[in-house]
Structure formats: structure tokens, C-alpha cells
Amino acid sequence: MSKPVKVTDGNFSSEVLSSNQPVLVDFWAEWCGPCRMIAPILEEVAAEYGDKIKVAKLNVDENQSTASRYNVMSIPTMLLIKNGEVAKKIVGYKPKEKLVSELGL
């Protein structure tokens, strides 16, 4: 059973860009209401689809360099990264069924 992995500016390359499976990176912050709403959904996605996708969480307040590099202007923003490249960008809260569908899981 997988859980979301905490990523930072320092380990983003090794945890996300070098991953051999797709990574869904959640750009979030403590003060963001919709971010708190989607957090349990991402826990479920990590637990249920951990064999297909890795879920990572990046706090934008603590890791502004990575958020800036990927032009994250509003949160929550989720980037699906495959083979080091952004394959999909999802902005805002989504119910689990819609998120899973958009990710093709």
C-alpha cells in the first residue's frame, strides 16, 4: 500500500524526474482549503493505484523554486510527469472519480 511521498526542491529530480513510473505531483500549501480537501483523495489514489502511479506532494511555500519552474500560479495544481516530462496539468479540486478518469487509471 503506497502513500504520497513528500518532495522538495532538493529531491524533486531524484523522486519525480528520474522515476521509472508516472508521478502525480500535488503542489499545495497548508493554508489552502481546496488543497486540504483533495489530500485524502490523493491518499486513496496512492493506496489504490500505487502499482501504476507514484503520488508526490510538494509544499509551494517551502519549495518555491520548483513551483516557479513549472509555472504553478494557483493551488492545488497537480502535474502528471512521465519520463521527466509534464504529461498533464490539473488545476483545482476534483472529486476522486474525475481525477482518476483524467489520469487514465
WORA-V104631 format. One record per backbone hydrogen bond with DSSP energy under -0.5 kcal/mol. CO is the residue of the C=O (numbers start at 1). NH is the residue of the N-H. E is the energy in kcal/mol with one decimal. If there is no record, write none. Layout:
co=CO nh=NH e=E
co=CO nh=NH e=E
//
This chain:
co=5 nh=7 e=-0.5
co=5 nh=57 e=-2.9
co=7 nh=59 e=-0.5
co=8 nh=12 e=-1.3
co=11 nh=15 e=-2.9
co=12 nh=16 e=-2.6
co=12 nh=17 e=-1.4
co=13 nh=18 e=-2.0
co=16 nh=19 e=-1.2
co=22 nh=54 e=-2.8
co=23 nh=25 e=-0.7
co=23 nh=81 e=-3.2
co=24 nh=26 e=-0.6
co=24 nh=56 e=-3.1
co=25 nh=27 e=-0.7
co=25 nh=79 e=-2.2
co=26 nh=28 e=-0.7
co=26 nh=58 e=-3.2
co=27 nh=76 e=-0.5
co=27 nh=77 e=-1.4
co=28 nh=60 e=-3.1
co=29 nh=32 e=-1.4
co=31 nh=33 e=-0.7
co=32 nh=36 e=-1.8
co=33 nh=37 e=-1.8
co=34 nh=38 e=-1.9
co=35 nh=39 e=-1.3
co=36 nh=40 e=-0.6
co=38 nh=42 e=-2.2
co=39 nh=43 e=-1.9
co=40 nh=44 e=-1.9
co=41 nh=45 e=-2.5
co=42 nh=46 e=-2.5
co=43 nh=47 e=-2.2
co=44 nh=48 e=-2.9
co=45 nh=49 e=-2.8
co=46 nh=2 e=-0.6
co=46 nh=50 e=-0.7
co=49 nh=52 e=-2.3
co=49 nh=53 e=-2.5
co=52 nh=22 e=-0.5
co=54 nh=24 e=-3.2
co=54 nh=56 e=-0.5
co=55 nh=5 e=-2.7
co=56 nh=26 e=-3.3
co=57 nh=7 e=-2.8
co=58 nh=28 e=-2.2
co=58 nh=60 e=-0.6
co=59 nh=63 e=-1.4
co=63 nh=67 e=-1.6
co=64 nh=68 e=-2.5
co=65 nh=69 e=-2.3
co=66 nh=70 e=-1.7
co=67 nh=72 e=-2.7
co=68 nh=71 e=-1.8
co=71 nh=73 e=-0.9
co=76 nh=92 e=-3.5
co=77 nh=27 e=-3.2
co=78 nh=90 e=-3.1
co=79 nh=25 e=-3.1
co=79 nh=81 e=-0.7
co=80 nh=82 e=-0.6
co=80 nh=87 e=-3.6
co=80 nh=88 e=-1.3
co=81 nh=23 e=-2.5
co=82 nh=85 e=-2.2
co=85 nh=82 e=-2.6
co=85 nh=87 e=-0.5
co=88 nh=80 e=-2.8
co=90 nh=78 e=-3.4
co=95 nh=99 e=-2.5
co=96 nh=100 e=-3.0
co=97 nh=101 e=-2.0
co=98 nh=102 e=-2.7
co=99 nh=103 e=-1.9
co=100 nh=104 e=-0.6
co=100 nh=105 e=-2.3
co=101 nh=104 e=-1.1
//
